[in-house]
Amino acid sequence: GKEGYIRKRKGKGSIGIKRQQRTLGVLCVKGFSEIVGEKKLAVTTEMIQKPFITRWEVPFFYPLDDLEQHAGCIYLKRLRCVEDEPVMLETTCIPNLNLPRFCTRPFVRGSLFETLNVIYQIEITRVEQDLRAVPSDAETAGLLRVSPGSPLLHIYLKFFTNREHLHVYSSLLCNTGKFSIGNRL
């Protein structure tokens, strides 16, 4: 039915199974930790790649304006876990525009968005998103504890801010086996 799955068993007919999955409403302008924390679930983040300044990947997953392109990219990669289950591998790219000491400063309360807001007065104003299903590569499969080739939800996000040329770009690879990813508008 609509709320669960139907399992057919030989000689038993169809049996309704209630879905065990819980939804993480992460597709909005709040940060992951804040949203999941509101659901009273334990959230942990493992820094896979600390922030560093580099060139933008070519091709990049969203078009960049000239100012962003020339500024270079602050790149970081984090593994996000809920209740000790790895649910999301998040790569974040931010134009290196007037963000002094960003790569050496610890995040405010472990939050990227809070750091941008408190230290740099940058507020997220809206978000664009693009979602697709992709097979997991070996490295991502290892981090998310799934089999290589398993389907993942790939979400590209472009966060607009109160600074005209400063967008936050995120690429999320999500394992939706235990938690679904939901929208809260």
Secondary structure, DSSP 8 states (H G I E B T S, - for coil): -TTEEEEEETTTEEEEEE---EEEEEESSS-HHHHHHHTT--EEEEEEEEEEEE---SS-SS---HHHHHH-EEEEEEEEEETTEEEEEEEEEEE-SS-TTTTTS--BTTBHHHHHHHHH---EEEEEEEEEEEE--HHHHHHHT--TT-EEEEEEEEEEESSTT--EEEEEEE--SSEEEEE--
